[in-house]
Amino acid sequence: MKLYEYEAKKVFQTMGIPTPKQYGVIHSPNELDAIPMEFPVMLKSMVLVGGRGKAGGIKKAKNREEAKRIATELFKLVIKGFPVECILLEEVVEEAGACYIGITMDPATFNNVVIVSASGGVDIEQVAVEKPEAIIKRELPDNAKELSKNLTRELAAFLAAQLKNKKDITGSLADIIAQVYATYQRFDARLCEINPLIITPTGAVAADAKLVLDDNALFRQVELLEMLGITEKRHDVAERTKNELRAQSAGFPYIDLLPETFTKDPKKLYVGLIPGGAGYGIFSIDEVATIGNRYFHDRVVPVNFMDSGGGPPQNRVAEMFHLLMDYPVVDLIVTSRFGGISSCDIFIRGMVQAVKERYESGKRMVPIYGRMVGTDLPSARTFLERAKLENPEALRYVTIYVGNQRIMADVIREGIQKALESKGWKP
């Protein structure tokens, strides 16, 4: 779970990492009038994605009037598909140099890794490609709880030599590197990063702060979440969309593959996916994209990842279908169950429940194509056959193959072809 910059800086302050003075966080330009501050001041858009500066989301204001004008502009800004809903106000710091400090874990070895570079304020990935010699990376095979003084001194000396500061800042840099690692360890982080750490005439200051918490360890961070006022789980890369928040409240994993500001291409078919499990969900995304590319000239777009979880109740299954049918982008729903512990019967009942509810209330209907194999298959087949006899109009656009008579790739292809044909497409 990713923290906003102002939240990460609160954490840094508790750990003794120097940060610029924070004047507050506003949600509208009018709130500026009530906040005492010294000018000039930095206005920083708070969105959980990188590249805010390049997108014009970070500005400096010389006075309150300019700050209100800039704040008004920033609140109209959309950065990588996410609107700016709050702005951090903080003091401007004088820069005499900048560097990068980051702690993460190597996904191949599961060892913690310390990374430092004197090229602060630039994407570390870009530095790694263009100037690899400007980076020092140290992997910790024993995943030590604390960094050794020898290592922090070595890394700090490397940075100090590159920065060529008049004062000897090796000691203060070593302290900050140790504190960043301690923050990473204490709060079960997946990433703890300062970029840039600005060297000022009076010392080093974390001008930016990034802290990504491990979702699996959030139960150990109750005090931290309470301190920050966080009550809902977030993504580790970006803001949650409305669909994702809805799915979270309903109790199932869901990720939108398209931004909320996405504009639909009328020449393409957008496919929503309701698979039986996470692995099958990833497979479904790949299969829909591959079939669309191979047979339909790249006119097919998968729109989501979803996972029902093991043994979902009927109402949760119904909500999965409701969510995608309420999503205006979706033209076709592809669903599948393949073995596993979940009941095909409950899944069919949940699907029929959603379709009937929407039909009876006059809500938007979306064609459903799928295949079902696994637990409680006979009762699922019986229920679906009876439901189609009793509700032929409501279920007229539902095509579910119950059993092994069709492979899923052919079911997907057939569903896509019929949906495209209904839009006037000709092979």
C-alpha positions, 0 to 999 in steps of 0.5 A: 500500500502506497502512502501519499508524500505528506503521510510518508514525511510524517513517518520520516519525522517520527524516525528522525529523518529531516524534512521541509516544514509542512504547512498543511494539506488543502482540498480546495484553494479557499483553504489557503486563507486559513493556513499561516505560512512563510513565502515562497512556498511549494505546492505539491499535487498529491497523487499516488503516481510518479512524474508529478513534476514533469506533469506540472503538478509541483509549483512554487508560489511567491505570495498568497495570491499566486498560491491561490492561482496555482492551487486553482490550476492544480486542482484542475489537473489530471496526472496519469489519469488521476485527478488532483484532490489534495495539495501539500504546502511546504517550505522551499529549501535552498539546494546545493546538491541532491542525491537518491537513497532507496531501500527495497527487496530483490524479488529474485533473492528476497534480500534487502537492497540499499541503493544510493546515487548522487543523481537525485531528482531524476528517475533512478531507472533512467540513471541506471541505464544512462549512468550506471557508475553513478549508482551503488547497490548493496544487497544484504544476504542476511537481511540485517535489521540494522545497517552496519556502520561500515556500510553506511559510511561507505555509501555516505562517502560515495555520495559526499565525494560525488556531491563535492560539498564544501562541508564534510557531510559524510556523517549526516548522510550516513545517519540518514541512510541508516534511518531510511533503512530503519524506517523500511524495517520498522514499518514492513515496507516494500520500498522506502525512498528519498528522491531527492535528498537535498543538500542545503547550506544547513544540512540534508533534507528529504524533499520527497518521500516514498513509502510503500507498505507490504499489504501482508503485514498491515495487521502489524501496522495498526498504530501507524495507520491510526496515526495517519488516519488511514482506514482503507487499503490502497494500491501500491502503485496508484489511486483506487478507481471507483470500481476498485473501491466498490469491489473492495467493499464487496470483498473481492479483488478487482483491478481496472486495466484502463484509467477512469478518464479513458475514452472508449473507441467505438470501433473496438470491443471491450471485454469484462472478465469474471474468472474463477480464480486469480491465475485463471483471471490472468490467463483470461486477460492474455487469452482475450488479448491474444484472440483479439490480435490473432482473429479480430485485427486488434479490436478487442480490449480486456478491461479488468482483472478480477478474482472471486476468491475461494468459495464466494457466496451467491451475493458476492458473485451477483455483485461481480456481474453487477459491477461489470454491467454498471461499467459503461465501457464493457461490451461483453462479459467473459466468465469461466470456472475451471475446477477449484473449491468454488461451487459452480452451482453457487456461481450460476445462481449468483450470475442468474440472480444479477441478470434477473435483478437487472432485467426486472429493474430495467438496468443495463444488460451486457451479453455473457459468454463462458464455460463452467467445469468443476465442483457441483457441476450437475446441479449447476447445469440443472439450475441454469436449464430451469432458469432459462426456461423460466426466464427466457427474456432475461437470460437471452444473452447468456451463453454458458457451456456447462461441461467439457464440450468446448475449450475456453479459447473457442468460447471466448472467440465465439463470444467476441465474434458475435458481440462484434457482429452485433456492432456491425463488424464483418470478418 
